[in-house]
Amino acid sequence: MSDRQSASSTAVLAWFKSSYSSEEGGECVEVAASPSAIHVRDSKDIGRPGLSVRPDAWAYFVGFASRADV
């Protein structure tokens, strides 16, 4: 896992805003997938370093976060 991503290394990715983000601002997250990593960044400040995780770790996180009893 890496919390250091340069803007140039993530610039060519197709970023998608979270469906829980609104156009009114607030807590906004964008996600982009590449073959070797899932990249996550703050949509309000895309120049800041983001977070990259392996696809299997992302799948585990999404499965855990979607549990109703959490």
mmCIF file of the N, C-alpha and C atoms, coordinates in Angstrom:
data_MODEL
# 
_entry.id   MODEL 
# 
loop_
_atom_site.group_PDB 
_atom_site.id 
_atom_site.type_symbol 
_atom_site.label_atom_id 
_atom_site.label_alt_id 
_atom_site.label_comp_id 
_atom_site.label_asym_id 
_atom_site.label_entity_id 
_atom_site.label_seq_id 
_atom_site.pdbx_PDB_ins_code 
_atom_site.Cartn_x 
_atom_site.Cartn_y 
_atom_site.Cartn_z 
_atom_site.occupancy 
_atom_site.B_iso_or_equiv 
_atom_site.pdbx_formal_charge 
_atom_site.auth_seq_id 
_atom_site.auth_comp_id 
_atom_site.auth_asym_id 
_atom_site.auth_atom_id 
_atom_site.pdbx_PDB_model_num 
ATOM 1   N N  . MET A 1 1  ? 0.852   -1.174 0.000   1.00 0.00 ? 1  MET A N  1 
ATOM 2   C CA . MET A 1 1  ? 0.000   0.000  0.000   1.00 0.00 ? 1  MET A CA 1 
ATOM 3   C C  . MET A 1 1  ? 0.890   1.226  0.000   1.00 0.00 ? 1  MET A C  1 
ATOM 4   N N  . SER A 1 2  ? 0.485   2.256  -0.712  1.00 0.00 ? 2  SER A N  1 
ATOM 5   C CA . SER A 1 2  ? 1.275   3.475  -0.809  1.00 0.00 ? 2  SER A CA 1 
ATOM 6   C C  . SER A 1 2  ? 0.384   4.681  -0.601  1.00 0.00 ? 2  SER A C  1 
ATOM 7   N N  . ASP A 1 3  ? 0.838   5.629  0.199   1.00 0.00 ? 3  ASP A N  1 
ATOM 8   C CA . ASP A 1 3  ? 0.076   6.862  0.370   1.00 0.00 ? 3  ASP A CA 1 
ATOM 9   C C  . ASP A 1 3  ? 0.727   8.008  -0.381  1.00 0.00 ? 3  ASP A C  1 
ATOM 10  N N  . ARG A 1 4  ? 1.729   7.712  -1.210  1.00 0.00 ? 4  ARG A N  1 
ATOM 11  C CA . ARG A 1 4  ? 2.430   8.733  -1.979  1.00 0.00 ? 4  ARG A CA 1 
ATOM 12  C C  . ARG A 1 4  ? 2.242   8.480  -3.464  1.00 0.00 ? 4  ARG A C  1 
ATOM 13  N N  . GLN A 1 5  ? 1.428   9.272  -4.098  1.00 0.00 ? 5  GLN A N  1 
ATOM 14  C CA . GLN A 1 5  ? 1.217   9.178  -5.541  1.00 0.00 ? 5  GLN A CA 1 
ATOM 15  C C  . GLN A 1 5  ? 1.412   10.564 -6.119  1.00 0.00 ? 5  GLN A C  1 
ATOM 16  N N  . SER A 1 6  ? 2.272   10.701 -7.119  1.00 0.00 ? 6  SER A N  1 
ATOM 17  C CA . SER A 1 6  ? 2.445   11.991 -7.760  1.00 0.00 ? 6  SER A CA 1 
ATOM 18  C C  . SER A 1 6  ? 1.253   12.269 -8.654  1.00 0.00 ? 6  SER A C  1 
ATOM 19  N N  . ALA A 1 7  ? 0.982   13.542 -8.882  1.00 0.00 ? 7  ALA A N  1 
ATOM 20  C CA . ALA A 1 7  ? -0.144  13.920 -9.740  1.00 0.00 ? 7  ALA A CA 1 
ATOM 21  C C  . ALA A 1 7  ? 0.046   13.367 -11.136 1.00 0.00 ? 7  ALA A C  1 
ATOM 22  N N  . SER A 1 8  ? 1.273   13.317 -11.631 1.00 0.00 ? 8  SER A N  1 
ATOM 23  C CA . SER A 1 8  ? 1.493   12.828 -12.985 1.00 0.00 ? 8  SER A CA 1 
ATOM 24  C C  . SER A 1 8  ? 1.246   11.332 -13.112 1.00 0.00 ? 8  SER A C  1 
ATOM 25  N N  . SER A 1 9  ? 1.488   10.554 -12.069 1.00 0.00 ? 9  SER A N  1 
ATOM 26  C CA . SER A 1 9  ? 1.297   9.105  -12.165 1.00 0.00 ? 9  SER A CA 1 
ATOM 27  C C  . SER A 1 9  ? -0.168  8.708  -12.125 1.00 0.00 ? 9  SER A C  1 
ATOM 28  N N  . THR A 1 10 ? -1.036  9.570  -11.636 1.00 0.00 ? 10 THR A N  1 
ATOM 29  C CA . THR A 1 10 ? -2.458  9.253  -11.570 1.00 0.00 ? 10 THR A CA 1 
ATOM 30  C C  . THR A 1 10 ? -3.281  10.095 -12.539 1.00 0.00 ? 10 THR A C  1 
ATOM 31  N N  . ALA A 1 11 ? -2.638  10.963 -13.323 1.00 0.00 ? 11 ALA A N  1 
ATOM 32  C CA . ALA A 1 11 ? -3.363  11.867 -14.213 1.00 0.00 ? 11 ALA A CA 1 
ATOM 33  C C  . ALA A 1 11 ? -4.063  11.143 -15.357 1.00 0.00 ? 11 ALA A C  1 
ATOM 34  N N  . VAL A 1 12 ? -3.540  10.027 -15.820 1.00 0.00 ? 12 VAL A N  1 
ATOM 35  C CA . VAL A 1 12 ? -4.114  9.333  -16.977 1.00 0.00 ? 12 VAL A CA 1 
ATOM 36  C C  . VAL A 1 12 ? -5.208  8.342  -16.583 1.00 0.00 ? 12 VAL A C  1 
ATOM 37  N N  . LEU A 1 13 ? -5.516  8.224  -15.334 1.00 0.00 ? 13 LEU A N  1 
ATOM 38  C CA . LEU A 1 13 ? -6.543  7.302  -14.869 1.00 0.00 ? 13 LEU A CA 1 
ATOM 39  C C  . LEU A 1 13 ? -7.937  7.883  -15.085 1.00 0.00 ? 13 LEU A C  1 
ATOM 40  N N  . ALA A 1 14 ? -8.918  7.018  -15.218 1.00 0.00 ? 14 ALA A N  1 
ATOM 41  C CA . ALA A 1 14 ? -10.321 7.444  -15.314 1.00 0.00 ? 14 ALA A CA 1 
ATOM 42  C C  . ALA A 1 14 ? -10.891 7.472  -13.896 1.00 0.00 ? 14 ALA A C  1 
ATOM 43  N N  . TRP A 1 15 ? -11.101 8.667  -13.368 1.00 0.00 ? 15 TRP A N  1 
ATOM 44  C CA . TRP A 1 15 ? -11.569 8.849  -11.997 1.00 0.00 ? 15 TRP A CA 1 
ATOM 45  C C  . TRP A 1 15 ? -13.087 8.887  -11.943 1.00 0.00 ? 15 TRP A C  1 
ATOM 46  N N  . PHE A 1 16 ? -13.659 8.262  -10.908 1.00 0.00 ? 16 PHE A N  1 
ATOM 47  C CA . PHE A 1 16 ? -15.099 8.233  -10.692 1.00 0.00 ? 16 PHE A CA 1 
ATOM 48  C C  . PHE A 1 16 ? -15.390 8.723  -9.290  1.00 0.00 ? 16 PHE A C  1 
ATOM 49  N N  . LYS A 1 17 ? -16.339 9.653  -9.176  1.00 0.00 ? 17 LYS A N  1 
ATOM 50  C CA . LYS A 1 17 ? -16.717 10.184 -7.861  1.00 0.00 ? 17 LYS A CA 1 
ATOM 51  C C  . LYS A 1 17 ? -17.645 9.203  -7.168  1.00 0.00 ? 17 LYS A C  1 
ATOM 52  N N  . SER A 1 18 ? -17.524 9.097  -5.875  1.00 0.00 ? 18 SER A N  1 
ATOM 53  C CA . SER A 1 18 ? -18.380 8.228  -5.087  1.00 0.00 ? 18 SER A CA 1 
ATOM 54  C C  . SER A 1 18 ? -19.845 8.586  -5.296  1.00 0.00 ? 18 SER A C  1 
ATOM 55  N N  . SER A 1 19 ? -20.691 7.573  -5.359  1.00 0.00 ? 19 SER A N  1 
ATOM 56  C CA . SER A 1 19 ? -22.131 7.821  -5.505  1.00 0.00 ? 19 SER A CA 1 
ATOM 57  C C  . SER A 1 19 ? -22.706 8.475  -4.252  1.00 0.00 ? 19 SER A C  1 
ATOM 58  N N  . TYR A 1 20 ? -21.972 8.457  -3.150  1.00 0.00 ? 20 TYR A N  1 
ATOM 59  C CA . TYR A 1 20 ? -22.419 9.105  -1.922  1.00 0.00 ? 20 TYR A CA 1 
ATOM 60  C C  . TYR A 1 20 ? -22.017 10.570 -1.871  1.00 0.00 ? 20 TYR A C  1 
ATOM 61  N N  . SER A 1 21 ? -21.223 11.040 -2.826  1.00 0.00 ? 21 SER A N  1 
ATOM 62  C CA . SER A 1 21 ? -20.815 12.438 -2.880  1.00 0.00 ? 21 SER A CA 1 
ATOM 63  C C  . SER A 1 21 ? -21.888 13.243 -3.586  1.00 0.00 ? 21 SER A C  1 
ATOM 64  N N  . SER A 1 22 ? -22.104 14.455 -3.112  1.00 0.00 ? 22 SER A N  1 
ATOM 65  C CA . SER A 1 22 ? -23.100 15.317 -3.742  1.00 0.00 ? 22 SER A CA 1 
ATOM 66  C C  . SER A 1 22 ? -22.384 16.476 -4.433  1.00 0.00 ? 22 SER A C  1 
ATOM 67  N N  . GLU A 1 23 ? -23.112 17.213 -5.211  1.00 0.00 ? 23 GLU A N  1 
ATOM 68  C CA . GLU A 1 23 ? -22.560 18.387 -5.888  1.00 0.00 ? 23 GLU A CA 1 
ATOM 69  C C  . GLU A 1 23 ? -22.448 19.573 -4.941  1.00 0.00 ? 23 GLU A C  1 
ATOM 70  N N  . GLU A 1 24 ? -22.916 19.435 -3.715  1.00 0.00 ? 24 GLU A N  1 
ATOM 71  C CA . GLU A 1 24 ? -22.907 20.516 -2.742  1.00 0.00 ? 24 GLU A CA 1 
ATOM 72  C C  . GLU A 1 24 ? -21.610 20.593 -1.960  1.00 0.00 ? 24 GLU A C  1 
ATOM 73  N N  . GLY A 1 25 ? -20.633 19.752 -2.283  1.00 0.00 ? 25 GLY A N  1 
ATOM 74  C CA . GLY A 1 25 ? -19.372 19.767 -1.543  1.00 0.00 ? 25 GLY A CA 1 
ATOM 75  C C  . GLY A 1 25 ? -19.409 18.753 -0.421  1.00 0.00 ? 25 GLY A C  1 
ATOM 76  N N  . GLY A 1 26 ? -18.628 18.996 0.593   1.00 0.00 ? 26 GLY A N  1 
ATOM 77  C CA . GLY A 1 26 ? -18.574 18.064 1.710   1.00 0.00 ? 26 GLY A CA 1 
ATOM 78  C C  . GLY A 1 26 ? -17.544 16.983 1.480   1.00 0.00 ? 26 GLY A C  1 
ATOM 79  N N  . GLU A 1 27 ? -17.825 15.806 1.945   1.00 0.00 ? 27 GLU A N  1 
ATOM 80  C CA . GLU A 1 27 ? -16.890 14.680 1.875   1.00 0.00 ? 27 GLU A CA 1 
ATOM 81  C C  . GLU A 1 27 ? -16.985 14.002 0.520   1.00 0.00 ? 27 GLU A C  1 
ATOM 82  N N  . CYS A 1 28 ? -16.022 14.248 -0.352  1.00 0.00 ? 28 CYS A N  1 
ATOM 83  C CA . CYS A 1 28 ? -16.046 13.678 -1.700  1.00 0.00 ? 28 CYS A CA 1 
ATOM 84  C C  . CYS A 1 28 ? -14.813 12.819 -1.931  1.00 0.00 ? 28 CYS A C  1 
ATOM 85  N N  . VAL A 1 29 ? -15.038 11.646 -2.462  1.00 0.00 ? 29 VAL A N  1 
ATOM 86  C CA . VAL A 1 29 ? -13.968 10.702 -2.745  1.00 0.00 ? 29 VAL A CA 1 
ATOM 87  C C  . VAL A 1 29 ? -14.060 10.298 -4.210  1.00 0.00 ? 29 VAL A C  1 
ATOM 88  N N  . GLU A 1 30 ? -12.910 10.190 -4.871  1.00 0.00 ? 30 GLU A N  1 
ATOM 89  C CA . GLU A 1 30 ? -12.848 9.682  -6.233  1.00 0.00 ? 30 GLU A CA 1 
ATOM 90  C C  . GLU A 1 30 ? -11.987 8.429  -6.244  1.00 0.00 ? 30 GLU A C  1 
ATOM 91  N N  . VAL A 1 31 ? -12.351 7.495  -7.122  1.00 0.00 ? 31 VAL A N  1 
ATOM 92  C CA . VAL A 1 31 ? -11.652 6.215  -7.219  1.00 0.00 ? 31 VAL A CA 1 
ATOM 93  C C  . VAL A 1 31 ? -11.322 5.954  -8.686  1.00 0.00 ? 31 VAL A C  1 
ATOM 94  N N  . ALA A 1 32 ? -10.141 5.389  -8.928  1.00 0.00 ? 32 ALA A N  1 
ATOM 95  C CA . ALA A 1 32 ? -9.737  4.976  -10.278 1.00 0.00 ? 32 ALA A CA 1 
ATOM 96  C C  . ALA A 1 32 ? -9.065  3.617  -10.169 1.00 0.00 ? 32 ALA A C  1 
ATOM 97  N N  . ALA A 1 33 ? -9.291  2.778  -11.162 1.00 0.00 ? 33 ALA A N  1 
ATOM 98  C CA . ALA A 1 33 ? -8.710  1.435  -11.163 1.00 0.00 ? 33 ALA A CA 1 
ATOM 99  C C  . ALA A 1 33 ? -7.645  1.318  -12.248 1.00 0.00 ? 33 ALA A C  1 
ATOM 100 N N  . SER A 1 34 ? -6.569  0.640  -11.917 1.00 0.00 ? 34 SER A N  1 
ATOM 101 C CA . SER A 1 34 ? -5.555  0.246  -12.885 1.00 0.00 ? 34 SER A CA 1 
ATOM 102 C C  . SER A 1 34 ? -5.353  -1.254 -12.682 1.00 0.00 ? 34 SER A C  1 
ATOM 103 N N  . PRO A 1 35 ? -4.651  -1.928 -13.564 1.00 0.00 ? 35 PRO A N  1 
ATOM 104 C CA . PRO A 1 35 ? -4.497  -3.378 -13.410 1.00 0.00 ? 35 PRO A CA 1 
ATOM 105 C C  . PRO A 1 35 ? -3.870  -3.808 -12.082 1.00 0.00 ? 35 PRO A C  1 
ATOM 106 N N  . SER A 1 36 ? -2.993  -2.991 -11.536 1.00 0.00 ? 36 SER A N  1 
ATOM 107 C CA . SER A 1 36 ? -2.278  -3.407 -10.327 1.00 0.00 ? 36 SER A CA 1 
ATOM 108 C C  . SER A 1 36 ? -2.713  -2.698 -9.052  1.00 0.00 ? 36 SER A C  1 
ATOM 109 N N  . ALA A 1 37 ? -3.608  -1.697 -9.151  1.00 0.00 ? 37 ALA A N  1 
ATOM 110 C CA . ALA A 1 37 ? -3.971  -0.938 -7.949  1.00 0.00 ? 37 ALA A CA 1 
ATOM 111 C C  . ALA A 1 37 ? -5.302  -0.229 -8.120  1.00 0.00 ? 37 ALA A C  1 
ATOM 112 N N  . ILE A 1 38 ? -5.915  0.060  -6.986  1.00 0.00 ? 38 ILE A N  1 
ATOM 113 C CA . ILE A 1 38 ? -7.078  0.928  -6.910  1.00 0.00 ? 38 ILE A CA 1 
ATOM 114 C C  . ILE A 1 38 ? -6.581  2.209  -6.258  1.00 0.00 ? 38 ILE A C  1 
ATOM 115 N N  . HIS A 1 39 ? -6.869  3.346  -6.890  1.00 0.00 ? 39 HIS A N  1 
ATOM 116 C CA . HIS A 1 39 ? -6.388  4.645  -6.416  1.00 0.00 ? 39 HIS A CA 1 
ATOM 117 C C  . HIS A 1 39 ? -7.565  5.426  -5.846  1.00 0.00 ? 39 HIS A C  1 
ATOM 118 N N  . VAL A 1 40 ? -7.347  6.075  -4.715  1.00 0.00 ? 40 VAL A N  1 
ATOM 119 C CA . VAL A 1 40 ? -8.386  6.846  -4.041  1.00 0.00 ? 40 VAL A CA 1 
ATOM 120 C C  . VAL A 1 40 ? -7.824  8.231  -3.764  1.00 0.00 ? 40 VAL A C  1 
ATOM 121 N N  . ARG A 1 41 ? -8.645  9.274  -4.019  1.00 0.00 ? 41 ARG A N  1 
ATOM 122 C CA . ARG A 1 41 ? -8.187  10.645 -3.749  1.00 0.00 ? 41 ARG A CA 1 
ATOM 123 C C  . ARG A 1 41 ? -9.349  11.519 -3.310  1.00 0.00 ? 41 ARG A C  1 
ATOM 124 N N  . ASP A 1 42 ? -9.014  12.654 -2.750  1.00 0.00 ? 42 ASP A N  1 
ATOM 125 C CA . ASP A 1 42 ? -9.975  13.670 -2.336  1.00 0.00 ? 42 ASP A CA 1 
ATOM 126 C C  . ASP A 1 42 ? -10.344 14.481 -3.570  1.00 0.00 ? 42 ASP A C  1 
ATOM 127 N N  . SER A 1 43 ? -11.604 14.475 -3.967  1.00 0.00 ? 43 SER A N  1 
ATOM 128 C CA . SER A 1 43 ? -12.007 15.158 -5.194  1.00 0.00 ? 43 SER A CA 1 
ATOM 129 C C  . SER A 1 43 ? -11.928 16.676 -5.078  1.00 0.00 ? 43 SER A C  1 
ATOM 130 N N  . LYS A 1 44 ? -11.878 17.194 -3.876  1.00 0.00 ? 44 LYS A N  1 
ATOM 131 C CA . LYS A 1 44 ? -11.791 18.633 -3.683  1.00 0.00 ? 44 LYS A CA 1 
ATOM 132 C C  . LYS A 1 44 ? -10.358 19.138 -3.793  1.00 0.00 ? 44 LYS A C  1 
ATOM 133 N N  . ASP A 1 45 ? -9.380  18.248 -3.695  1.00 0.00 ? 45 ASP A N  1 
ATOM 134 C CA . ASP A 1 45 ? -7.971  18.651 -3.732  1.00 0.00 ? 45 ASP A CA 1 
ATOM 135 C C  . ASP A 1 45 ? -7.165  17.551 -4.423  1.00 0.00 ? 45 ASP A C  1 
ATOM 136 N N  . ILE A 1 46 ? -7.323  17.435 -5.738  1.00 0.00 ? 46 ILE A N  1 
ATOM 137 C CA . ILE A 1 46 ? -6.717  16.332 -6.471  1.00 0.00 ? 46 ILE A CA 1 
ATOM 138 C C  . ILE A 1 46 ? -5.202  16.440 -6.580  1.00 0.00 ? 46 ILE A C  1 
ATOM 139 N N  . GLY A 1 47 ? -4.633  17.576 -6.214  1.00 0.00 ? 47 GLY A N  1 
ATOM 140 C CA . GLY A 1 47 ? -3.184  17.735 -6.234  1.00 0.00 ? 47 GLY A CA 1 
ATOM 141 C C  . GLY A 1 47 ? -2.485  17.078 -5.059  1.00 0.00 ? 47 GLY A C  1 
ATOM 142 N N  . ARG A 1 48 ? -3.234  16.778 -4.024  1.00 0.00 ? 48 ARG A N  1 
ATOM 143 C CA . ARG A 1 48 ? -2.655  16.129 -2.842  1.00 0.00 ? 48 ARG A CA 1 
ATOM 144 C C  . ARG A 1 48 ? -2.425  14.656 -3.109  1.00 0.00 ? 48 ARG A C  1 
ATOM 145 N N  . PRO A 1 49 ? -1.477  14.062 -2.406  1.00 0.00 ? 49 PRO A N  1 
ATOM 146 C CA . PRO A 1 49 ? -1.254  12.615 -2.577  1.00 0.00 ? 49 PRO A CA 1 
ATOM 147 C C  . PRO A 1 49 ? -2.515  11.825 -2.216  1.00 0.00 ? 49 PRO A C  1 
ATOM 148 N N  . GLY A 1 50 ? -2.731  10.763 -2.953  1.00 0.00 ? 50 GLY A N  1 
ATOM 149 C CA . GLY A 1 50 ? -3.860  9.892  -2.685  1.00 0.00 ? 50 GLY A CA 1 
ATOM 150 C C  . GLY A 1 50 ? -3.394  8.603  -2.037  1.00 0.00 ? 50 GLY A C  1 
ATOM 151 N N  . LEU A 1 51 ? -4.208  7.611  -2.131  1.00 0.00 ? 51 LEU A N  1 
ATOM 152 C CA . LEU A 1 51 ? -3.934  6.307  -1.544  1.00 0.00 ? 51 LEU A CA 1 
ATOM 153 C C  . LEU A 1 51 ? -4.092  5.263  -2.635  1.00 0.00 ? 51 LEU A C  1 
ATOM 154 N N  . SER A 1 52 ? -3.185  4.300  -2.684  1.00 0.00 ? 52 SER A N  1 
ATOM 155 C CA . SER A 1 52 ? -3.282  3.197  -3.638  1.00 0.00 ? 52 SER A CA 1 
ATOM 156 C C  . SER A 1 52 ? -3.226  1.879  -2.887  1.00 0.00 ? 52 SER A C  1 
ATOM 157 N N  . VAL A 1 53 ? -4.131  0.969  -3.244  1.00 0.00 ? 53 VAL A N  1 
ATOM 158 C CA . VAL A 1 53 ? -4.154  -0.347 -2.610  1.00 0.00 ? 53 VAL A CA 1 
ATOM 159 C C  . VAL A 1 53 ? -4.281  -1.418 -3.684  1.00 0.00 ? 53 VAL A C  1 
ATOM 160 N N  . ARG A 1 54 ? -3.882  -2.625 -3.355  1.00 0.00 ? 54 ARG A N  1 
ATOM 161 C CA . ARG A 1 54 ? -4.036  -3.750 -4.279  1.00 0.00 ? 54 ARG A CA 1 
ATOM 162 C C  . ARG A 1 54 ? -5.525  -4.038 -4.480  1.00 0.00 ? 54 ARG A C  1 
ATOM 163 N N  . PRO A 1 55 ? -5.896  -4.527 -5.655  1.00 0.00 ? 55 PRO A N  1 
ATOM 164 C CA . PRO A 1 55 ? -7.314  -4.823 -5.912  1.00 0.00 ? 55 PRO A CA 1 
ATOM 165 C C  . PRO A 1 55 ? -7.944  -5.780 -4.895  1.00 0.00 ? 55 PRO A C  1 
ATOM 166 N N  . ASP A 1 56 ? -7.202  -6.772 -4.417  1.00 0.00 ? 56 ASP A N  1 
ATOM 167 C CA . ASP A 1 56 ? -7.783  -7.696 -3.436  1.00 0.00 ? 56 ASP A CA 1 
ATOM 168 C C  . ASP A 1 56 ? -8.053  -7.001 -2.109  1.00 0.00 ? 56 ASP A C  1 
ATOM 169 N N  . ALA A 1 57 ? -7.200  -6.074 -1.722  1.00 0.00 ? 57 ALA A N  1 
ATOM 170 C CA . ALA A 1 57 ? -7.420  -5.313 -0.486  1.00 0.00 ? 57 ALA A CA 1 
ATOM 171 C C  . ALA A 1 57 ? -8.633  -4.402 -0.632  1.00 0.00 ? 57 ALA A C  1 
ATOM 172 N N  . TRP A 1 58 ? -8.794  -3.783 -1.812  1.00 0.00 ? 58 TRP A N  1 
ATOM 173 C CA . TRP A 1 58 ? -9.956  -2.928 -2.062  1.00 0.00 ? 58 TRP A CA 1 
ATOM 174 C C  . TRP A 1 58 ? -11.247 -3.746 -2.006  1.00 0.00 ? 58 TRP A C  1 
ATOM 175 N N  . ALA A 1 59 ? -11.244 -4.919 -2.613  1.00 0.00 ? 59 ALA A N  1 
ATOM 176 C CA . ALA A 1 59 ? -12.431 -5.778 -2.597  1.00 0.00 ? 59 ALA A CA 1 
ATOM 177 C C  . ALA A 1 59 ? -12.805 -6.157 -1.158  1.00 0.00 ? 59 ALA A C  1 
ATOM 178 N N  . TYR A 1 60 ? -11.814 -6.450 -0.340  1.00 0.00 ? 60 TYR A N  1 
ATOM 179 C CA . TYR A 1 60 ? -12.079 -6.772 1.064   1.00 0.00 ? 60 TYR A CA 1 
ATOM 180 C C  . TYR A 1 60 ? -12.681 -5.567 1.778   1.00 0.00 ? 60 TYR A C  1 
ATOM 181 N N  . PHE A 1 61 ? -12.092 -4.387 1.562   1.00 0.00 ? 61 PHE A N  1 
ATOM 182 C CA . PHE A 1 61 ? -12.599 -3.167 2.193   1.00 0.00 ? 61 PHE A CA 1 
ATOM 183 C C  . PHE A 1 61 ? -14.042 -2.883 1.792   1.00 0.00 ? 61 PHE A C  1 
ATOM 184 N N  . VAL A 1 62 ? -14.339 -2.964 0.494   1.00 0.00 ? 62 VAL A N  1 
ATOM 185 C CA . VAL A 1 62 ? -15.700 -2.692 0.023   1.00 0.00 ? 62 VAL A CA 1 
ATOM 186 C C  . VAL A 1 62 ? -16.675 -3.704 0.598   1.00 0.00 ? 62 VAL A C  1 
ATOM 187 N N  . GLY A 1 63 ? -16.289 -4.967 0.649   1.00 0.00 ? 63 GLY A N  1 
ATOM 188 C CA . GLY A 1 63 ? -17.148 -5.981 1.250   1.00 0.00 ? 63 GLY A CA 1 
ATOM 189 C C  . GLY A 1 63 ? -17.421 -5.704 2.715   1.00 0.00 ? 63 GLY A C  1 
ATOM 190 N N  . PHE A 1 64 ? -16.395 -5.306 3.442   1.00 0.00 ? 64 PHE A N  1 
ATOM 191 C CA . PHE A 1 64 ? -16.551 -4.987 4.856   1.00 0.00 ? 64 PHE A CA 1 
ATOM 192 C C  . PHE A 1 64 ? -17.406 -3.747 5.046   1.00 0.00 ? 64 PHE A C  1 
ATOM 193 N N  . ALA A 1 65 ? -17.145 -2.704 4.254   1.00 0.00 ? 65 ALA A N  1 
ATOM 194 C CA . ALA A 1 65 ? -17.866 -1.437 4.407   1.00 0.00 ? 65 ALA A CA 1 
ATOM 195 C C  . ALA A 1 65 ? -19.343 -1.573 4.028   1.00 0.00 ? 65 ALA A C  1 
ATOM 196 N N  . SER A 1 66 ? -19.674 -2.522 3.171   1.00 0.00 ? 66 SER A N  1 
ATOM 197 C CA . SER A 1 66 ? -21.065 -2.669 2.735   1.00 0.00 ? 66 SER A CA 1 
ATOM 198 C C  . SER A 1 66 ? -21.906 -3.550 3.672   1.00 0.00 ? 66 SER A C  1 
ATOM 199 N N  . ARG A 1 67 ? -21.278 -4.119 4.676   1.00 0.00 ? 67 ARG A N  1 
ATOM 200 C CA . ARG A 1 67 ? -22.027 -4.946 5.617   1.00 0.00 ? 67 ARG A CA 1 
ATOM 201 C C  . ARG A 1 67 ? -23.022 -4.090 6.382   1.00 0.00 ? 67 ARG A C  1 
ATOM 202 N N  . ALA A 1 68 ? -24.225 -4.558 6.507   1.00 0.00 ? 68 ALA A N  1 
ATOM 203 C CA . ALA A 1 68 ? -25.292 -3.804 7.174   1.00 0.00 ? 68 ALA A CA 1 
ATOM 204 C C  . ALA A 1 68 ? -25.072 -3.683 8.671   1.00 0.00 ? 68 ALA A C  1 
ATOM 205 N N  . ASP A 1 69 ? -24.357 -4.612 9.271   1.00 0.00 ? 69 ASP A N  1 
ATOM 206 C CA . ASP A 1 69 ? -24.211 -4.608 10.734  1.00 0.00 ? 69 ASP A CA 1 
ATOM 207 C C  . ASP A 1 69 ? -22.984 -3.834 11.202  1.00 0.00 ? 69 ASP A C  1 
ATOM 208 N N  . VAL A 1 70 ? -22.301 -3.143 10.317  1.00 0.00 ? 70 VAL A N  1 
ATOM 209 C CA . VAL A 1 70 ? -21.117 -2.370 10.709  1.00 0.00 ? 70 VAL A CA 1 
ATOM 210 C C  . VAL A 1 70 ? -21.515 -1.022 11.215  1.00 0.00 ? 70 VAL A C  1 
# 
